[in-house]
Amino acid sequence: MSVKTPVFLGDGADAPFEEARVAVVSMPLEATVSYGGGTAGGPAGILEASTQVELYDEQLGFEPYRAGIWTDPAPVDTAGPIEQSLQRLTGRVGELLDAGKFVVTLGGEHSLTPAAVAAAASRQDGLVLVQLDAHADLRESYEGSPHSHACAVARSLDHVAEVRALGIRSYSVEEAERIRAGIPGYRVLHGWEMARPGWAQRALEGLAGRPVYLTVDVDYFDPALIPATGTPEPGGPDWWETISFLTELFEMSRVVACDAVELAPAPGQSHADFTVARLIHKLIGLHARSLQLPGTGVD
Ligand SMILES: [Mn+2]
């Protein structure tokens, strides 16, 4: 007997499609993993953990699910060549954006991000990619594939003219040379730079009123917080400084879609799954507040 994957936050928080302001899409993509595997289990792990998240957000002061959260019952099909899987995601995200939804994609490996970014970029002039990640992901190709998780930002630059990369603390000499030479529209805030005060203001500079796609590679966080990921890196930012940054980002810019990728659920590390579910809950809450729905005001 197969056990059905729960909807985000559980049945009590499920909204009909027409009434939902938020759509949650699963994409259990695991095609080009280079070190630890397991990202195919990411979406189910996040959804399972989300049923344990308190519906009330103690910081925002309301229940984010009241904005209406619809969880797509069918994960994006990842069978066959990766190019086809990515096209399916571009199509799905595009339909949901056209239906007026705030689209949250649960990964799956980071390779999926450019496909979702493509859908958003073709509908939003001047879309900015905000990337939370330990890795630059600026390789043009990795292990023979231009669609590797290690190329996520290189491929996204095919669709957007501006990237803000935060928490970066691992890349190759080729990526270093590319960054040093200067990529138009690309700004990086390294992990070590985020140990200094004032980093959030630098990261947010010029984003007022701009449409944003937010990608969160969960290896951005310190591995003490999220060890269950394929390529963990020490020295990642902490929870509250990140939430504080995201709060400002949602207040000043217009985040139209987001993803959380690279969670690889592992035995004994359920806190990682829960942390990602809690992060998504916070992002939905911040989106709900930006809509100024009744009961979601700033105190
Ligand atoms: Mn990445």
Residues whose N, C-alpha, C, O or C-beta is under 5 A from the ligand:
A	BS01	MN	H110 D133 H135 D137 H149 D217
